[in-house]
Amino acid sequence: MIHIEQFVFNSFQTRCSVVWDESGKCAITDPGMTTAEETDTITGFISSKGLKPECIMLTHGHFDHVTGVAQLSRFYGGIPVYMHPADRFTLENNDFFCRMFGAPKPDRFDTEDIGDGSMIKVGTMTFEVLETPGHTVGGVCFLERKEKVLFSGDTLFAGAIGRTDHPGGDYDQIMKSIFEKLMILEGDITVIPGHGPQTDIATERMTNPFLMPFNEPFED
């Protein structure tokens, strides 16, 4: 059985999750902390539960998802940071976005490459990497099949999809990713997105207005 604690950080309300099993080993997704208070919130929680961070998993490299990565990785002794190599392009463009939005510039950090079908093992948990480019060139989702939980980053939201108008975005590609990688999953899989409320695959199939024709009624 796994446990998930969700945090919302920075002015963009980015969702970061701490996921752990009975062994206490945990993974951290998309740590976008921008203040000392936010960092203290997540490290304090991890300490209070007696958890042992094993890795940081990045759904993509936009600044609001990675601002806390370098500090958190160092704090926990240099734990690995998993990211698709194509999203180094996104990291390289973060300076532009930070200037545009007046956001703090993320410190540099090293990453370990992952790709479609990669398996990240943390304790008894196995996170399968699903390549879902479109929001960014190297966007991925993390699926724990046994526990039926998907961390979708900014690919799929409750009732929406990720924007594709920034450098590296591609509308046709994100739609292909969603239909071919996510909509084929079991309907009762919980979806934890990078922003906004959680949902599930079945709900998005039936009600997400961006995912026609899944939610169109059948003709008689």
WOLINLIN-V244882 format. One record per run of one state. SS is the DSSP state (~ for helix, > for strand, _ for the rest). FROM is the first residue (numbers start at 1). TO is the last residue. If there is no record, write none. Layout:
SS&FROM&TO, SS&FROM&TO
//
This chain:
_&1&2, >&3&9, _&10&13, >&14&20, _&21&24, >&25&29, _&30&35, ~&36&48, _&49&51, >&52&57, _&58&62, ~&63&66, _&67&68, ~&69&75, _&76&79, >&80&84, ~&85&92, _&93&93, ~&94&101, _&102&111, >&112&114, _&115&118, >&119&122, _&123&124, >&125&131, _&132&139, >&140&144, _&145&148, >&149&153, _&154&155, >&156&157, _&158&159, >&160&161, _&162&170, ~&171&182, _&183&189, >&190&193, _&194&198, >&199&200, ~&201&207, _&208&220
//
